């Protein structure tokens, strides 16, 4: 079963800011797609748990912080940082 992966407004803004600042815009776009694909199948296995339901996953040059709603089958990427 696939999870729906959604980005919060803050995460969208983060990705846009990183894309503008990064020399390789293609790398950021590709990493964003790879993050979302990795979280669709089994998000708890794809990422690392931090605390209180917050997890993270890395796909160079991005690190996404996300939460999982198992009942609704939704992964929300709440913020994105450059690694």
matplotlib code that plots the C-alpha trace (Angstrom):
import matplotlib.pyplot as plt

x = [0.0, 1.3, 1.3, 0.3, 3.3, 2.4, 4.6, 3.7, 3.8, 7.1, 8.6, 7.7, 9.3, 12.4, 12.8, 12.3, 14.9, 17.4, 16.8, 17.5, 20.6, 22.1, 24.4, 22.8, 19.1, 18.6, 20.2, 17.7, 14.7, 15.9, 16.5, 13.0, 11.5, 13.7, 12.6, 8.9, 9.3, 11.2, 8.5, 5.6, 6.1, 7.3, 8.1, 9.0, 11.6, 12.9, 13.7, 15.2, 13.1, 14.1, 11.5, 7.8, 6.8, 9.3, 11.5, 14.1, 15.4, 18.4, 18.7, 21.7, 21.6, 18.4, 17.3, 13.5, 11.8, 8.4, 5.6, 3.5, -0.2, -0.6, -4.4, -4.8, -1.8, -0.3, 3.3, 3.8, 7.1, 7.2, 10.5, 13.5, 17.2, 20.3, 22.9]
y = [0.0, 3.4, 6.4, 9.8, 12.2, 15.8, 18.8, 21.5, 25.1, 25.5, 22.5, 23.9, 27.2, 25.4, 23.5, 26.7, 28.6, 25.8, 25.5, 29.2, 29.1, 25.9, 25.7, 22.5, 23.1, 19.7, 18.0, 19.6, 18.7, 15.1, 14.8, 16.1, 13.5, 10.7, 11.7, 11.5, 8.2, 6.6, 7.7, 6.2, 2.5, 2.2, 5.6, 4.2, 1.9, 4.6, 7.2, 7.5, 8.3, 11.5, 12.0, 12.4, 11.1, 13.2, 11.3, 12.3, 11.0, 12.1, 12.3, 14.4, 17.4, 17.4, 16.2, 16.0, 16.0, 14.2, 12.7, 9.6, 9.2, 5.4, 5.5, 8.0, 6.6, 10.1, 11.2, 14.9, 16.5, 19.3, 20.9, 20.4, 21.4, 21.3, 18.7]
z = [0.0, -0.9, 1.4, 0.1, 0.5, 1.0, 1.7, 4.2, 3.0, 5.0, 3.2, -0.2, 0.8, 2.0, -1.3, -3.3, -1.2, -1.5, -5.2, -5.8, -3.6, -5.0, -8.0, -9.2, -9.4, -11.1, -8.0, -5.7, -8.0, -8.3, -4.6, -3.9, -6.2, -4.7, -1.1, -2.1, -3.8, -0.9, 1.5, -0.5, 0.2, 3.8, 5.4, 8.8, 7.2, 4.8, 7.4, 10.9, 14.0, 15.9, 18.6, 19.3, 15.8, 13.9, 11.4, 8.8, 5.5, 3.5, -0.3, -1.2, -1.1, 1.0, 4.4, 4.9, 8.3, 8.2, 10.2, 9.4, 9.8, 9.6, 9.9, 7.0, 5.1, 4.8, 5.1, 5.7, 4.9, 7.4, 6.6, 4.3, 5.0, 2.8, 3.9]

ax = plt.figure().add_subplot(projection="3d")
ax.plot(x, y, z, "-o")
ax.set_aspect("equal")
plt.show()
